[in-house]
Amino acid sequence: MCRNIRTLFNFDPPATDEEIRAASLQFVRKISGFRAPGKNNEEAFEQAVDDIALVSQRLLTSLVIGKTPVT
């Protein structure tokens, strides 16, 4: 259905907003079973992607780095 979501934490340079949104989209596709939702589910689908991207960004900025970032 979709590619594996790759790790976005502890990289130099850090993950971009685009990479976080792409991972969020993959996650929503995976759990919903939709590659692209129908018109009646499009708003809920996009809102879920936005919400997950926001929470993911918050998580990535609050995690403590325990070792040297991967370049």
mmCIF file as gemmi writes it, N, C-alpha and C atoms, coordinates in Angstrom:
data_model
loop_
_atom_site.group_PDB
_atom_site.id
_atom_site.type_symbol
_atom_site.label_atom_id
_atom_site.label_alt_id
_atom_site.label_comp_id
_atom_site.label_asym_id
_atom_site.label_entity_id
_atom_site.label_seq_id
_atom_site.pdbx_PDB_ins_code
_atom_site.Cartn_x
_atom_site.Cartn_y
_atom_site.Cartn_z
_atom_site.occupancy
_atom_site.B_iso_or_equiv
_atom_site.pdbx_formal_charge
_atom_site.auth_seq_id
_atom_site.auth_asym_id
_atom_site.pdbx_PDB_model_num
ATOM 1 N N . MET Axp A 1 ? 0.824 -1.189 0 1 0 ? 1 A 1
ATOM 2 C CA . MET Axp A 1 ? 0 0 0 1 0 ? 1 A 1
ATOM 3 C C . MET Axp A 1 ? 0.871 1.256 0 1 0 ? 1 A 1
ATOM 4 N N . CYS Axp A 2 ? 1.791 1.361 0.944 1 0 ? 2 A 1
ATOM 5 C CA . CYS Axp A 2 ? 2.662 2.533 0.959 1 0 ? 2 A 1
ATOM 6 C C . CYS Axp A 2 ? 4.033 2.111 1.472 1 0 ? 2 A 1
ATOM 7 N N . ARG Axp A 3 ? 4.991 2.952 1.23 1 0 ? 3 A 1
ATOM 8 C CA . ARG Axp A 3 ? 6.349 2.665 1.669 1 0 ? 3 A 1
ATOM 9 C C . ARG Axp A 3 ? 6.434 2.705 3.191 1 0 ? 3 A 1
ATOM 10 N N . ASN Axp A 4 ? 7.492 2.126 3.707 1 0 ? 4 A 1
ATOM 11 C CA . ASN Axp A 4 ? 7.749 2.224 5.136 1 0 ? 4 A 1
ATOM 12 C C . ASN Axp A 4 ? 8.081 3.662 5.493 1 0 ? 4 A 1
ATOM 13 N N . ILE Axp A 5 ? 7.655 4.054 6.66 1 0 ? 5 A 1
ATOM 14 C CA . ILE Axp A 5 ? 7.961 5.393 7.153 1 0 ? 5 A 1
ATOM 15 C C . ILE Axp A 5 ? 9.362 5.337 7.744 1 0 ? 5 A 1
ATOM 16 N N . ARG Axp A 6 ? 10.228 6.229 7.284 1 0 ? 6 A 1
ATOM 17 C CA . ARG Axp A 6 ? 11.608 6.198 7.769 1 0 ? 6 A 1
ATOM 18 C C . ARG Axp A 6 ? 11.755 7.05 9.027 1 0 ? 6 A 1
ATOM 19 N N . THR Axp A 7 ? 12.773 6.754 9.802 1 0 ? 7 A 1
ATOM 20 C CA . THR Axp A 7 ? 13.063 7.506 11.016 1 0 ? 7 A 1
ATOM 21 C C . THR Axp A 7 ? 13.415 8.945 10.667 1 0 ? 7 A 1
ATOM 22 N N . LEU Axp A 8 ? 12.859 9.885 11.415 1 0 ? 8 A 1
ATOM 23 C CA . LEU Axp A 8 ? 13.102 11.301 11.152 1 0 ? 8 A 1
ATOM 24 C C . LEU Axp A 8 ? 13.869 11.986 12.281 1 0 ? 8 A 1
ATOM 25 N N . PHE Axp A 9 ? 14.143 11.277 13.348 1 0 ? 9 A 1
ATOM 26 C CA . PHE Axp A 9 ? 14.811 11.874 14.505 1 0 ? 9 A 1
ATOM 27 C C . PHE Axp A 9 ? 16.318 11.66 14.475 1 0 ? 9 A 1
ATOM 28 N N . ASN Axp A 10 ? 17.024 12.65 14.996 1 0 ? 10 A 1
ATOM 29 C CA . ASN Axp A 10 ? 18.468 12.598 15.22 1 0 ? 10 A 1
ATOM 30 C C . ASN Axp A 10 ? 19.272 12.56 13.919 1 0 ? 10 A 1
ATOM 31 N N . PHE Axp A 11 ? 18.886 13.413 12.985 1 0 ? 11 A 1
ATOM 32 C CA . PHE Axp A 11 ? 19.625 13.563 11.737 1 0 ? 11 A 1
ATOM 33 C C . PHE Axp A 11 ? 20.126 14.996 11.618 1 0 ? 11 A 1
ATOM 34 N N . ASP Axp A 12 ? 21.232 15.152 10.96 1 0 ? 12 A 1
ATOM 35 C CA . ASP Axp A 12 ? 21.789 16.465 10.703 1 0 ? 12 A 1
ATOM 36 C C . ASP Axp A 12 ? 21.985 16.59 9.199 1 0 ? 12 A 1
ATOM 37 N N . PRO Axp A 13 ? 21.239 17.403 8.525 1 0 ? 13 A 1
ATOM 38 C CA . PRO Axp A 13 ? 20.278 18.369 9.044 1 0 ? 13 A 1
ATOM 39 C C . PRO Axp A 13 ? 18.987 17.68 9.507 1 0 ? 13 A 1
ATOM 40 N N . PRO Axp A 14 ? 18.231 18.356 10.398 1 0 ? 14 A 1
ATOM 41 C CA . PRO Axp A 14 ? 16.984 17.78 10.899 1 0 ? 14 A 1
ATOM 42 C C . PRO Axp A 14 ? 15.966 17.57 9.782 1 0 ? 14 A 1
ATOM 43 N N . ALA Axp A 15 ? 14.976 16.75 10.066 1 0 ? 15 A 1
ATOM 44 C CA . ALA Axp A 15 ? 13.901 16.493 9.103 1 0 ? 15 A 1
ATOM 45 C C . ALA Axp A 15 ? 13.195 17.804 8.752 1 0 ? 15 A 1
ATOM 46 N N . THR Axp A 16 ? 12.842 17.928 7.501 1 0 ? 16 A 1
ATOM 47 C CA . THR Axp A 16 ? 12.136 19.129 7.045 1 0 ? 16 A 1
ATOM 48 C C . THR Axp A 16 ? 10.635 18.968 7.279 1 0 ? 16 A 1
ATOM 49 N N . ASP Axp A 17 ? 9.908 20.077 7.186 1 0 ? 17 A 1
ATOM 50 C CA . ASP Axp A 17 ? 8.452 20.034 7.295 1 0 ? 17 A 1
ATOM 51 C C . ASP Axp A 17 ? 7.865 19.13 6.216 1 0 ? 17 A 1
ATOM 52 N N . GLU Axp A 18 ? 8.448 19.168 5.028 1 0 ? 18 A 1
ATOM 53 C CA . GLU Axp A 18 ? 7.973 18.325 3.925 1 0 ? 18 A 1
ATOM 54 C C . GLU Axp A 18 ? 8.152 16.839 4.234 1 0 ? 18 A 1
ATOM 55 N N . GLU Axp A 19 ? 9.287 16.478 4.824 1 0 ? 19 A 1
ATOM 56 C CA . GLU Axp A 19 ? 9.528 15.078 5.185 1 0 ? 19 A 1
ATOM 57 C C . GLU Axp A 19 ? 8.562 14.619 6.276 1 0 ? 19 A 1
ATOM 58 N N . ILE Axp A 20 ? 8.297 15.491 7.236 1 0 ? 20 A 1
ATOM 59 C CA . ILE Axp A 20 ? 7.365 15.157 8.315 1 0 ? 20 A 1
ATOM 60 C C . ILE Axp A 20 ? 5.958 15.001 7.754 1 0 ? 20 A 1
ATOM 61 N N . ARG Axp A 21 ? 5.559 15.882 6.86 1 0 ? 21 A 1
ATOM 62 C CA . ARG Axp A 21 ? 4.22 15.775 6.251 1 0 ? 21 A 1
ATOM 63 C C . ARG Axp A 21 ? 4.113 14.502 5.402 1 0 ? 21 A 1
ATOM 64 N N . ALA Axp A 22 ? 5.164 14.161 4.666 1 0 ? 22 A 1
ATOM 65 C CA . ALA Axp A 22 ? 5.142 12.943 3.852 1 0 ? 22 A 1
ATOM 66 C C . ALA Axp A 22 ? 4.995 11.701 4.738 1 0 ? 22 A 1
ATOM 67 N N . ALA Axp A 23 ? 5.691 11.672 5.86 1 0 ? 23 A 1
ATOM 68 C CA . ALA Axp A 23 ? 5.573 10.544 6.783 1 0 ? 23 A 1
ATOM 69 C C . ALA Axp A 23 ? 4.171 10.497 7.383 1 0 ? 23 A 1
ATOM 70 N N . SER Axp A 24 ? 3.615 11.655 7.684 1 0 ? 24 A 1
ATOM 71 C CA . SER Axp A 24 ? 2.255 11.726 8.229 1 0 ? 24 A 1
ATOM 72 C C . SER Axp A 24 ? 1.238 11.222 7.212 1 0 ? 24 A 1
ATOM 73 N N . LEU Axp A 25 ? 1.418 11.593 5.966 1 0 ? 25 A 1
ATOM 74 C CA . LEU Axp A 25 ? 0.536 11.127 4.896 1 0 ? 25 A 1
ATOM 75 C C . LEU Axp A 25 ? 0.621 9.608 4.765 1 0 ? 25 A 1
ATOM 76 N N . GLN Axp A 26 ? 1.83 9.065 4.809 1 0 ? 26 A 1
ATOM 77 C CA . GLN Axp A 26 ? 2.004 7.612 4.728 1 0 ? 26 A 1
ATOM 78 C C . GLN Axp A 26 ? 1.295 6.917 5.885 1 0 ? 26 A 1
ATOM 79 N N . PHE Axp A 27 ? 1.413 7.497 7.072 1 0 ? 27 A 1
ATOM 80 C CA . PHE Axp A 27 ? 0.782 6.919 8.256 1 0 ? 27 A 1
ATOM 81 C C . PHE Axp A 27 ? -0.739 6.905 8.106 1 0 ? 27 A 1
ATOM 82 N N . VAL Axp A 28 ? -1.32 8.019 7.691 1 0 ? 28 A 1
ATOM 83 C CA . VAL Axp A 28 ? -2.773 8.096 7.524 1 0 ? 28 A 1
ATOM 84 C C . VAL Axp A 28 ? -3.238 7.14 6.423 1 0 ? 28 A 1
ATOM 85 N N . ARG Axp A 29 ? -2.493 7.055 5.353 1 0 ? 29 A 1
ATOM 86 C CA . ARG Axp A 29 ? -2.841 6.093 4.294 1 0 ? 29 A 1
ATOM 87 C C . ARG Axp A 29 ? -2.841 4.669 4.838 1 0 ? 29 A 1
ATOM 88 N N . LYS Axp A 30 ? -1.838 4.355 5.632 1 0 ? 30 A 1
ATOM 89 C CA . LYS Axp A 30 ? -1.706 3.001 6.162 1 0 ? 30 A 1
ATOM 90 C C . LYS Axp A 30 ? -2.851 2.661 7.1 1 0 ? 30 A 1
ATOM 91 N N . ILE Axp A 31 ? -3.151 3.544 8.056 1 0 ? 31 A 1
ATOM 92 C CA . ILE Axp A 31 ? -4.178 3.193 9.034 1 0 ? 31 A 1
ATOM 93 C C . ILE Axp A 31 ? -5.596 3.315 8.477 1 0 ? 31 A 1
ATOM 94 N N . SER Axp A 32 ? -5.794 4.17 7.464 1 0 ? 32 A 1
ATOM 95 C CA . SER Axp A 32 ? -7.134 4.325 6.901 1 0 ? 32 A 1
ATOM 96 C C . SER Axp A 32 ? -7.42 3.301 5.806 1 0 ? 32 A 1
ATOM 97 N N . GLY Axp A 33 ? -6.371 2.815 5.158 1 0 ? 33 A 1
ATOM 98 C CA . GLY Axp A 33 ? -6.554 1.907 4.05 1 0 ? 33 A 1
ATOM 99 C C . GLY Axp A 33 ? -6.832 2.612 2.733 1 0 ? 33 A 1
ATOM 100 N N . PHE Axp A 34 ? -6.788 3.945 2.74 1 0 ? 34 A 1
ATOM 101 C CA . PHE Axp A 34 ? -7.025 4.732 1.527 1 0 ? 34 A 1
ATOM 102 C C . PHE Axp A 34 ? -5.726 5.291 0.994 1 0 ? 34 A 1
ATOM 103 N N . ARG Axp A 35 ? -5.475 5.114 -0.282 1 0 ? 35 A 1
ATOM 104 C CA . ARG Axp A 35 ? -4.353 5.827 -0.905 1 0 ? 35 A 1
ATOM 105 C C . ARG Axp A 35 ? -4.758 7.268 -1.123 1 0 ? 35 A 1
ATOM 106 N N . ALA Axp A 36 ? -5.969 7.452 -1.585 1 0 ? 36 A 1
ATOM 107 C CA . ALA Axp A 36 ? -6.575 8.777 -1.742 1 0 ? 36 A 1
ATOM 108 C C . ALA Axp A 36 ? -8.038 8.63 -1.348 1 0 ? 36 A 1
ATOM 109 N N . PRO Axp A 37 ? -8.521 9.425 -0.412 1 0 ? 37 A 1
ATOM 110 C CA . PRO Axp A 37 ? -9.899 9.278 0.04 1 0 ? 37 A 1
ATOM 111 C C . PRO Axp A 37 ? -10.89 9.807 -0.989 1 0 ? 37 A 1
ATOM 112 N N . GLY Axp A 38 ? -12.113 9.334 -0.897 1 0 ? 38 A 1
ATOM 113 C CA . GLY Axp A 38 ? -13.176 9.882 -1.723 1 0 ? 38 A 1
ATOM 114 C C . GLY Axp A 38 ? -13.541 11.277 -1.244 1 0 ? 38 A 1
ATOM 115 N N . LYS Axp A 39 ? -14.33 11.974 -2.031 1 0 ? 39 A 1
ATOM 116 C CA . LYS Axp A 39 ? -14.724 13.35 -1.687 1 0 ? 39 A 1
ATOM 117 C C . LYS Axp A 39 ? -15.358 13.438 -0.299 1 0 ? 39 A 1
ATOM 118 N N . ASN Axp A 40 ? -16.144 12.438 0.082 1 0 ? 40 A 1
ATOM 119 C CA . ASN Axp A 40 ? -16.823 12.498 1.372 1 0 ? 40 A 1
ATOM 120 C C . ASN Axp A 40 ? -15.878 12.301 2.56 1 0 ? 40 A 1
ATOM 121 N N . ASN Axp A 41 ? -14.663 11.796 2.335 1 0 ? 41 A 1
ATOM 122 C CA . ASN Axp A 41 ? -13.68 11.594 3.406 1 0 ? 41 A 1
ATOM 123 C C . ASN Axp A 41 ? -12.45 12.487 3.271 1 0 ? 41 A 1
ATOM 124 N N . GLU Axp A 42 ? -12.394 13.285 2.232 1 0 ? 42 A 1
ATOM 125 C CA . GLU Axp A 42 ? -11.197 14.083 1.954 1 0 ? 42 A 1
ATOM 126 C C . GLU Axp A 42 ? -10.853 15.058 3.082 1 0 ? 42 A 1
ATOM 127 N N . GLU Axp A 43 ? -11.837 15.742 3.617 1 0 ? 43 A 1
ATOM 128 C CA . GLU Axp A 43 ? -11.575 16.719 4.685 1 0 ? 43 A 1
ATOM 129 C C . GLU Axp A 43 ? -11.031 16.042 5.941 1 0 ? 43 A 1
ATOM 130 N N . ALA Axp A 44 ? -11.644 14.937 6.343 1 0 ? 44 A 1
ATOM 131 C CA . ALA Axp A 44 ? -11.178 14.21 7.525 1 0 ? 44 A 1
ATOM 132 C C . ALA Axp A 44 ? -9.772 13.664 7.309 1 0 ? 44 A 1
ATOM 133 N N . PHE Axp A 45 ? -9.501 13.162 6.112 1 0 ? 45 A 1
ATOM 134 C CA . PHE Axp A 45 ? -8.194 12.611 5.76 1 0 ? 45 A 1
ATOM 135 C C . PHE Axp A 45 ? -7.115 13.69 5.863 1 0 ? 45 A 1
ATOM 136 N N . GLU Axp A 46 ? -7.357 14.832 5.227 1 0 ? 46 A 1
ATOM 137 C CA . GLU Axp A 46 ? -6.38 15.934 5.244 1 0 ? 46 A 1
ATOM 138 C C . GLU Axp A 46 ? -6.188 16.499 6.648 1 0 ? 46 A 1
ATOM 139 N N . GLN Axp A 47 ? -7.269 16.574 7.423 1 0 ? 47 A 1
ATOM 140 C CA . GLN Axp A 47 ? -7.152 17.056 8.804 1 0 ? 47 A 1
ATOM 141 C C . GLN Axp A 47 ? -6.299 16.113 9.631 1 0 ? 47 A 1
ATOM 142 N N . ALA Axp A 48 ? -6.465 14.806 9.42 1 0 ? 48 A 1
ATOM 143 C CA . ALA Axp A 48 ? -5.654 13.823 10.133 1 0 ? 48 A 1
ATOM 144 C C . ALA Axp A 48 ? -4.176 13.974 9.775 1 0 ? 48 A 1
ATOM 145 N N . VAL Axp A 49 ? -3.878 14.172 8.502 1 0 ? 49 A 1
ATOM 146 C CA . VAL Axp A 49 ? -2.484 14.362 8.068 1 0 ? 49 A 1
ATOM 147 C C . VAL Axp A 49 ? -1.91 15.611 8.745 1 0 ? 49 A 1
ATOM 148 N N . ASP Axp A 50 ? -2.667 16.7 8.743 1 0 ? 50 A 1
ATOM 149 C CA . ASP Axp A 50 ? -2.2 17.944 9.374 1 0 ? 50 A 1
ATOM 150 C C . ASP Axp A 50 ? -1.964 17.75 10.869 1 0 ? 50 A 1
ATOM 151 N N . ASP Axp A 51 ? -2.908 17.088 11.546 1 0 ? 51 A 1
ATOM 152 C CA . ASP Axp A 51 ? -2.779 16.866 12.993 1 0 ? 51 A 1
ATOM 153 C C . ASP Axp A 51 ? -1.567 16.005 13.32 1 0 ? 51 A 1
ATOM 154 N N . ILE Axp A 52 ? -1.376 14.941 12.565 1 0 ? 52 A 1
ATOM 155 C CA . ILE Axp A 52 ? -0.248 14.041 12.821 1 0 ? 52 A 1
ATOM 156 C C . ILE Axp A 52 ? 1.076 14.743 12.527 1 0 ? 52 A 1
ATOM 157 N N . ALA Axp A 53 ? 1.125 15.55 11.482 1 0 ? 53 A 1
ATOM 158 C CA . ALA Axp A 53 ? 2.347 16.308 11.17 1 0 ? 53 A 1
ATOM 159 C C . ALA Axp A 53 ? 2.679 17.269 12.308 1 0 ? 53 A 1
ATOM 160 N N . LEU Axp A 54 ? 1.672 17.953 12.846 1 0 ? 54 A 1
ATOM 161 C CA . LEU Axp A 54 ? 1.887 18.899 13.943 1 0 ? 54 A 1
ATOM 162 C C . LEU Axp A 54 ? 2.414 18.187 15.186 1 0 ? 54 A 1
ATOM 163 N N . VAL Axp A 55 ? 1.792 17.089 15.553 1 0 ? 55 A 1
ATOM 164 C CA . VAL Axp A 55 ? 2.216 16.336 16.729 1 0 ? 55 A 1
ATOM 165 C C . VAL Axp A 55 ? 3.605 15.725 16.505 1 0 ? 55 A 1
ATOM 166 N N . SER Axp A 56 ? 3.868 15.267 15.311 1 0 ? 56 A 1
ATOM 167 C CA . SER Axp A 56 ? 5.184 14.703 14.993 1 0 ? 56 A 1
ATOM 168 C C . SER Axp A 56 ? 6.277 15.76 15.112 1 0 ? 56 A 1
ATOM 169 N N . GLN Axp A 57 ? 6.001 16.956 14.606 1 0 ? 57 A 1
ATOM 170 C CA . GLN Axp A 57 ? 6.969 18.058 14.715 1 0 ? 57 A 1
ATOM 171 C C . GLN Axp A 57 ? 7.234 18.373 16.184 1 0 ? 57 A 1
ATOM 172 N N . ARG Axp A 58 ? 6.175 18.416 16.977 1 0 ? 58 A 1
ATOM 173 C CA . ARG Axp A 58 ? 6.322 18.684 18.411 1 0 ? 58 A 1
ATOM 174 C C . ARG Axp A 58 ? 7.165 17.596 19.075 1 0 ? 58 A 1
ATOM 175 N N . LEU Axp A 59 ? 6.917 16.351 18.719 1 0 ? 59 A 1
ATOM 176 C CA . LEU Axp A 59 ? 7.692 15.241 19.274 1 0 ? 59 A 1
ATOM 177 C C . LEU Axp A 59 ? 9.162 15.365 18.903 1 0 ? 59 A 1
ATOM 178 N N . LEU Axp A 60 ? 9.437 15.587 17.63 1 0 ? 60 A 1
ATOM 179 C CA . LEU Axp A 60 ? 10.829 15.647 17.169 1 0 ? 60 A 1
ATOM 180 C C . LEU Axp A 60 ? 11.605 16.785 17.816 1 0 ? 60 A 1
ATOM 181 N N . THR Axp A 61 ? 10.946 17.906 18.084 1 0 ? 61 A 1
ATOM 182 C CA . THR Axp A 61 ? 11.647 19.036 18.713 1 0 ? 61 A 1
ATOM 183 C C . THR Axp A 61 ? 11.788 18.872 20.221 1 0 ? 61 A 1
ATOM 184 N N . SER Axp A 62 ? 11.02 17.976 20.837 1 0 ? 62 A 1
ATOM 185 C CA . SER Axp A 62 ? 11.103 17.816 22.284 1 0 ? 62 A 1
ATOM 186 C C . SER Axp A 62 ? 11.949 16.617 22.713 1 0 ? 62 A 1
ATOM 187 N N . LEU Axp A 63 ? 12.279 15.728 21.793 1 0 ? 63 A 1
ATOM 188 C CA . LEU Axp A 63 ? 13.111 14.575 22.153 1 0 ? 63 A 1
ATOM 189 C C . LEU Axp A 63 ? 14.532 15.02 22.481 1 0 ? 63 A 1
ATOM 190 N N . VAL Axp A 64 ? 15.151 14.328 23.404 1 0 ? 64 A 1
ATOM 191 C CA . VAL Axp A 64 ? 16.521 14.612 23.826 1 0 ? 64 A 1
ATOM 192 C C . VAL Axp A 64 ? 17.462 13.717 23.045 1 0 ? 64 A 1
ATOM 193 N N . ILE Axp A 65 ? 18.477 14.319 22.458 1 0 ? 65 A 1
ATOM 194 C CA . ILE Axp A 65 ? 19.45 13.565 21.669 1 0 ? 65 A 1
ATOM 195 C C . ILE Axp A 65 ? 20.461 12.925 22.61 1 0 ? 65 A 1
ATOM 196 N N . GLY Axp A 66 ? 20.609 11.6 22.484 1 0 ? 66 A 1
ATOM 197 C CA . GLY Axp A 66 ? 21.524 10.865 23.351 1 0 ? 66 A 1
ATOM 198 C C . GLY Axp A 66 ? 22.855 10.533 22.69 1 0 ? 66 A 1
ATOM 199 N N . LYS Axp A 67 ? 22.89 10.714 21.367 1 0 ? 67 A 1
ATOM 200 C CA . LYS Axp A 67 ? 24.138 10.442 20.668 1 0 ? 67 A 1
ATOM 201 C C . LYS Axp A 67 ? 24.251 11.391 19.475 1 0 ? 67 A 1
ATOM 202 N N . THR Axp A 68 ? 25.379 11.375 18.832 1 0 ? 68 A 1
ATOM 203 C CA . THR Axp A 68 ? 25.64 12.267 17.707 1 0 ? 68 A 1
ATOM 204 C C . THR Axp A 68 ? 24.64 12.037 16.584 1 0 ? 68 A 1
ATOM 205 N N . PRO Axp A 69 ? 24.075 13.114 16.033 1 0 ? 69 A 1
ATOM 206 C CA . PRO Axp A 69 ? 23.13 12.945 14.914 1 0 ? 69 A 1
ATOM 207 C C . PRO Axp A 69 ? 23.794 12.296 13.71 1 0 ? 69 A 1
ATOM 208 N N . VAL Axp A 70 ? 23.015 11.543 12.968 1 0 ? 70 A 1
ATOM 209 C CA . VAL Axp A 70 ? 23.479 10.894 11.747 1 0 ? 70 A 1
ATOM 210 C C . VAL Axp A 70 ? 23.509 11.941 10.645 1 0 ? 70 A 1
ATOM 211 N N . THR Axp A 71 ? 24.584 11.972 9.879 1 0 ? 71 A 1
ATOM 212 C CA . THR Axp A 71 ? 24.676 12.945 8.779 1 0 ? 71 A 1
ATOM 213 C C . THR Axp A 71 ? 24.44 12.295 7.455 1 0 ? 71 A 1
